[in-house]
Structure formats: C-alpha cells, structure tokens
Amino acid sequence: MRQIIMSFSLALLFLSSVVIADLPVKNVLTLDAANKIVEAAEAEAMKRGATVVIAVVDDGGYLILLERLDDTQVASVDVAIGKARTAAIFRRPSKVFEDQVREGRIAAIALPGATPLQGGIPILYNGKVIGAIGVSGNTPQEDEDIAKAGAAAAAQAIKGEKK
C-alpha cells in the first residue's frame, strides 16, 4: 500500500510540473506605462490645442487611467472609454467598425462592446494586444492622431520598465 501511495504521489508531482511548465506568460500594461501613454497623448493634444479625454484600458477593456483635459465636453468620457475598450477587445482600431458602418454594414453597431467611432488604438507588445488607448473630443482624425501618439509612446514606456 505504501508503495502505491508513493508511486501515485510521484505521478501527481510529475503531472503538476508538466502542467505548470506549459502555462503561457502574459504581459500586462502597468499603471506606470499607462501614465506615460497618457502624457504622450496629452502632449500631442496640447500641441494641437485640442480638448480631449484620454482613456487607457487593459487587454480586457477595463479602465486603467483616464484624463479629461480642461474644457472637454463631459460626453467624451464615456466615448473615449468605449473607443479604447473596442480597440482592446476586438484587437484592432475602432475606426475599422466606423468604416464598416459607413460602408453599409449596419450590423457592426450591434457588436457587443463595440463603439464604432474613430479614435481607439490597440497597444501592442511582442505582437500581442496588452491594452488600448481611446481619445474623444475633437474631430475623428485628430482623436485618432492623438491616440496614435500615446500608443507610440507605449513601446518606449514598456521597454523602460523591462530594464
């Protein structure tokens, strides 16, 4: 009986080490990186004289950081979050869905969690979406350009954290 229990214990130990060895590693967007992303987007907005809301979300679309610049309309808070969430959970710019609606694919409006408005950009690390930035308050193209400035800063912010 003792030998059976020992053999069973060794088998469980072996199986648990195999399972643990196969677990994937997931990179995440930190608050520090989100702050740097917002800083870069805000700098771009200031350069343009734009009043916007900037939202940074994780890969599940949940808010990490939100900044509303002075004199930005209150409605842009929810819109910026929606754009960022769309870019994160669908792993593509939110403009893709706006374009689909414009081209007649009205069903894109019904996608759960989608905000089909330009201005949401995924944040990538090693080819994987780890979050997104959404900007709202100005023209669609300006919102997207400001979001792109923040997303471009993400690579540098993440690289700095890995040192």
C-alpha positions as CSV (number, residue, x, y, z in Angstrom):
1,M,0.0,0.0,0.0
2,R,2.8,2.4,0.9
3,Q,4.5,1.8,-2.5
4,I,1.2,2.5,-4.3
5,I,0.8,5.8,-2.5
6,M,4.4,6.8,-3.2
7,S,4.0,5.9,-6.9
8,F,0.8,7.9,-7.0
9,S,2.4,10.9,-5.3
10,L,5.3,10.8,-7.7
11,A,2.9,10.6,-10.7
12,L,1.0,13.7,-9.4
13,L,4.2,15.6,-8.8
14,F,5.3,14.8,-12.4
15,L,1.9,15.8,-13.9
16,S,1.7,19.1,-11.9
17,S,5.2,20.1,-13.1
18,V,4.2,19.4,-16.7
19,V,1.1,21.5,-16.4
20,I,3.0,24.4,-14.8
21,A,5.7,24.3,-17.4
22,D,3.0,24.7,-20.2
23,L,1.4,27.8,-18.8
24,P,1.8,30.8,-21.1
25,V,3.3,34.1,-19.9
26,K,1.1,37.1,-20.3
27,N,2.5,40.7,-20.5
28,V,0.3,43.4,-18.9
29,L,0.0,47.1,-19.2
30,T,1.1,48.7,-15.9
31,L,-0.1,51.9,-14.3
32,D,3.3,53.5,-14.9
33,A,3.2,52.7,-18.6
34,A,-0.4,54.0,-18.8
35,N,0.8,57.3,-17.2
36,K,3.5,57.6,-19.9
37,I,1.0,56.8,-22.7
38,V,-1.4,59.5,-21.4
39,E,1.5,62.0,-21.0
40,A,2.4,61.5,-24.7
41,A,-1.2,61.8,-25.9
42,E,-1.7,64.9,-23.8
43,A,1.4,66.5,-25.2
44,E,0.1,65.8,-28.7
45,A,-3.3,67.3,-27.7
46,M,-1.7,70.4,-26.3
47,K,0.4,70.9,-29.4
48,R,-2.8,70.8,-31.4
49,G,-4.8,73.0,-28.9
50,A,-7.2,70.1,-28.6
51,T,-9.6,69.5,-25.7
52,V,-10.0,65.7,-25.3
53,V,-10.5,62.8,-22.9
54,I,-7.8,60.2,-22.9
55,A,-8.6,56.7,-21.7
56,V,-6.2,53.8,-21.3
57,V,-7.6,50.2,-20.8
58,D,-6.1,46.8,-20.2
59,D,-6.5,43.9,-22.7
60,G,-10.0,43.1,-21.3
61,G,-11.1,46.7,-22.0
62,Y,-11.1,47.7,-18.3
63,L,-10.1,51.2,-17.4
64,I,-6.6,51.8,-16.0
65,L,-6.3,55.5,-16.4
66,L,-8.5,58.4,-17.6
67,E,-7.6,62.0,-18.1
68,R,-10.1,64.8,-19.1
69,L,-8.3,67.9,-20.2
70,D,-9.8,71.3,-19.2
71,D,-12.9,72.4,-21.1
72,T,-13.5,69.0,-22.7
73,Q,-17.1,68.0,-23.0
74,V,-18.4,65.6,-20.4
75,A,-19.9,63.2,-23.0
76,S,-16.3,62.4,-24.2
77,V,-15.6,60.5,-21.1
78,D,-17.8,57.5,-22.0
79,V,-16.9,57.8,-25.7
80,A,-13.1,57.7,-25.0
81,I,-13.5,54.6,-22.8
82,G,-15.7,53.0,-25.4
83,K,-13.2,53.6,-28.2
84,A,-10.3,52.2,-26.1
85,R,-12.4,49.2,-25.0
86,T,-13.3,48.5,-28.6
87,A,-9.7,48.6,-29.7
88,A,-8.6,46.3,-26.9
89,I,-11.3,43.6,-27.0
90,F,-11.5,43.4,-30.8
91,R,-7.7,43.8,-31.2
92,R,-8.0,46.5,-34.0
93,P,-8.5,50.2,-34.3
94,S,-12.1,51.3,-33.5
95,K,-12.1,53.1,-36.9
96,V,-12.5,49.7,-38.6
97,F,-16.0,49.5,-37.2
98,E,-16.8,53.1,-38.1
99,D,-15.7,52.3,-41.7
100,Q,-17.9,49.2,-41.7
101,V,-21.0,51.2,-40.7
102,R,-20.1,53.9,-43.2
103,E,-19.8,51.3,-45.9
104,G,-23.3,49.9,-45.1
105,R,-22.6,47.1,-42.7
106,I,-25.0,48.4,-40.1
107,A,-24.8,45.1,-38.1
108,A,-21.4,46.4,-36.8
109,I,-23.5,48.7,-34.5
110,A,-24.9,45.6,-32.7
111,L,-21.5,44.0,-31.9
112,P,-21.4,43.6,-28.1
113,G,-18.9,46.1,-26.6
114,A,-18.2,47.9,-29.8
115,T,-18.1,51.7,-30.1
116,P,-17.8,52.2,-33.9
117,L,-16.1,55.6,-33.7
118,Q,-12.5,56.5,-34.8
119,G,-10.0,57.2,-32.1
120,G,-9.3,53.8,-30.4
121,I,-5.9,52.3,-31.0
122,P,-4.6,48.9,-29.6
123,I,-1.4,48.9,-27.6
124,L,0.9,46.0,-28.7
125,Y,3.8,44.3,-27.0
126,N,5.6,41.5,-28.8
127,G,2.8,41.3,-31.3
128,K,0.1,40.9,-28.6
129,V,-2.6,43.4,-27.6
130,I,-2.0,44.3,-23.9
131,G,-4.3,47.3,-23.8
132,A,-5.6,50.2,-25.8
133,I,-6.0,54.0,-25.8
134,G,-9.1,55.9,-26.7
135,V,-9.4,59.6,-27.3
136,S,-12.5,61.7,-27.7
137,G,-13.4,65.4,-28.0
138,N,-12.2,66.6,-31.4
139,T,-12.6,65.5,-35.0
140,P,-12.3,61.8,-35.6
141,Q,-8.9,62.1,-37.3
142,E,-7.5,64.3,-34.5
143,D,-8.7,61.9,-31.9
144,E,-7.0,59.0,-33.7
145,D,-3.8,61.0,-34.2
146,I,-3.6,61.8,-30.5
147,A,-4.3,58.2,-29.7
148,K,-1.6,57.1,-32.0
149,A,0.9,59.4,-30.3
150,G,0.0,57.8,-27.0
151,A,0.3,54.2,-28.4
152,A,3.7,55.1,-30.0
153,A,4.9,56.0,-26.5
154,A,3.8,52.7,-25.1
155,A,6.7,50.7,-26.7
156,Q,9.2,53.1,-25.1
157,A,7.4,53.1,-21.7
158,I,7.3,49.3,-21.7
159,K,10.9,49.0,-22.8
160,G,11.9,51.3,-19.9
161,E,10.1,49.0,-17.4
162,K,11.9,45.9,-18.6
163,K,15.3,47.2,-17.7
